[in-house]
Amino acid sequence: MGILRLPSMILSAKQILKLHAKNHCNVPKGHIAVYVGELQKKRFVVPISYLNHPSFADLLVRSEEEFGFNHPMGGLTIPCKEDAFINVTSKLNAL
């Protein structure tokens, strides 16, 4: 009887994976999605090159201190004010 349920379980798993991929696939190559905010998180997509800049690295250190490697949003979560994040990324965009 378990064998008869296997195809439907596989179909359900595929549907879940497709839904997950659909929600996370809109990140262009060379970019990473981050969630920013203290209480309510907003999603931003930034170039991977930002990871090399000291000002962005400071934000990542704050993230590591607060969340370690367990990010509640399922992606990189940065616990700072949205305005501060935009200020940092605006400066990086100008480089």
C-alpha positions as a LaTeX table, in Angstrom:
\begin{tabular}{lrrr}
\hline
Residue & $x$ (\AA) & $y$ (\AA) & $z$ (\AA) \\
\hline
Met1 & 0.00 & 0.00 & 0.00 \\
Gly2 & 2.92 & 2.34 & 0.69 \\
Ile3 & 4.17 & 1.82 & $-2.85$ \\
Leu4 & 0.89 & 3.15 & $-4.26$ \\
Arg5 & 1.30 & 6.40 & $-2.31$ \\
Leu6 & 4.89 & 6.91 & $-3.47$ \\
Pro7 & 4.01 & 8.61 & $-6.82$ \\
Ser8 & 1.69 & 11.08 & $-5.08$ \\
Met9 & 4.35 & 11.81 & $-2.44$ \\
Ile10 & 6.93 & 12.42 & $-5.17$ \\
Leu11 & 4.52 & 14.72 & $-6.99$ \\
Ser12 & 3.89 & 16.68 & $-3.78$ \\
Ala13 & 7.63 & 17.02 & $-3.15$ \\
Lys14 & 8.18 & 18.28 & $-6.71$ \\
Gln15 & 5.42 & 20.85 & $-6.30$ \\
Ile16 & 6.98 & 22.09 & $-3.06$ \\
Leu17 & 10.42 & 22.34 & $-4.70$ \\
Lys18 & 8.98 & 24.22 & $-7.68$ \\
Leu19 & 7.24 & 26.69 & $-5.36$ \\
His20 & 10.45 & 27.19 & $-3.38$ \\
Ala21 & 12.49 & 27.66 & $-6.56$ \\
Lys22 & 9.94 & 30.09 & $-7.98$ \\
Asn23 & 10.16 & 32.27 & $-4.87$ \\
His24 & 13.96 & 32.27 & $-4.75$ \\
Cys25 & 14.89 & 32.11 & $-8.43$ \\
Asn26 & 14.48 & 35.82 & $-9.06$ \\
Val27 & 18.00 & 36.53 & $-7.82$ \\
Pro28 & 20.23 & 37.29 & $-10.80$ \\
Lys29 & 23.53 & 35.52 & $-11.20$ \\
Gly30 & 26.24 & 37.29 & $-9.22$ \\
His31 & 23.79 & 38.62 & $-6.64$ \\
Ile32 & 22.51 & 37.57 & $-3.23$ \\
Ala33 & 19.21 & 38.19 & $-1.48$ \\
Val34 & 19.39 & 39.65 & 2.02 \\
Tyr35 & 16.65 & 40.46 & 4.50 \\
Val36 & 17.11 & 43.74 & 6.33 \\
Gly37 & 15.35 & 45.25 & 9.31 \\
Glu38 & 15.09 & 45.15 & 13.05 \\
Leu39 & 11.47 & 44.10 & 13.45 \\
Gln40 & 9.97 & 43.77 & 9.99 \\
Lys41 & 12.35 & 42.42 & 7.36 \\
Lys42 & 12.53 & 43.72 & 3.80 \\
Arg43 & 14.21 & 41.76 & 1.02 \\
Phe44 & 17.02 & 43.33 & $-1.02$ \\
Val45 & 19.07 & 41.85 & $-3.84$ \\
Val46 & 22.69 & 43.06 & $-3.87$ \\
Pro47 & 25.79 & 42.17 & $-5.89$ \\
Ile48 & 28.06 & 39.53 & $-4.37$ \\
Ser49 & 30.96 & 41.98 & $-4.75$ \\
Tyr50 & 29.54 & 43.90 & $-1.75$ \\
Leu51 & 30.73 & 41.05 & 0.47 \\
Asn52 & 34.32 & 42.25 & $-0.05$ \\
His53 & 33.74 & 45.80 & 1.23 \\
Pro54 & 34.56 & 46.57 & 4.88 \\
Ser55 & 31.35 & 48.56 & 5.48 \\
Phe56 & 29.20 & 45.65 & 4.27 \\
Ala57 & 31.38 & 43.22 & 6.23 \\
Asp58 & 30.50 & 45.19 & 9.39 \\
Leu59 & 26.82 & 44.52 & 8.69 \\
Leu60 & 27.61 & 40.83 & 8.26 \\
Val61 & 29.44 & 40.74 & 11.60 \\
Arg62 & 26.34 & 42.19 & 13.27 \\
Ser63 & 24.29 & 39.52 & 11.57 \\
Glu64 & 26.62 & 36.78 & 12.79 \\
Glu65 & 26.52 & 38.12 & 16.36 \\
Glu66 & 22.72 & 38.14 & 16.42 \\
Phe67 & 21.81 & 35.07 & 14.37 \\
Gly68 & 24.95 & 32.96 & 14.02 \\
Phe69 & 24.31 & 30.67 & 11.10 \\
Asn70 & 20.59 & 30.22 & 11.83 \\
His71 & 18.78 & 32.89 & 9.83 \\
Pro72 & 15.05 & 32.95 & 10.56 \\
Met73 & 14.05 & 34.21 & 7.11 \\
Gly74 & 15.78 & 31.33 & 5.31 \\
Gly75 & 18.33 & 33.70 & 3.81 \\
Leu76 & 20.94 & 36.10 & 5.04 \\
Thr77 & 19.30 & 38.38 & 7.59 \\
Ile78 & 20.93 & 41.67 & 8.58 \\
Pro79 & 19.58 & 43.20 & 11.83 \\
Cys80 & 19.95 & 46.91 & 11.13 \\
Lys81 & 17.65 & 49.74 & 10.21 \\
Glu82 & 16.64 & 49.77 & 6.58 \\
Asp83 & 17.89 & 53.36 & 6.23 \\
Ala84 & 21.36 & 52.37 & 7.46 \\
Phe85 & 21.50 & 49.49 & 4.98 \\
Ile86 & 20.44 & 51.74 & 2.11 \\
Asn87 & 23.06 & 54.29 & 3.16 \\
Val88 & 25.82 & 51.66 & 3.06 \\
Thr89 & 24.72 & 50.16 & $-0.25$ \\
Ser90 & 24.31 & 53.61 & $-1.82$ \\
Lys91 & 27.94 & 54.38 & $-1.00$ \\
Leu92 & 29.00 & 51.03 & $-2.48$ \\
Asn93 & 27.00 & 51.74 & $-5.64$ \\
Ala94 & 28.89 & 55.01 & $-6.06$ \\
Leu95 & 32.26 & 53.20 & $-6.13$ \\
\hline
\end{tabular}
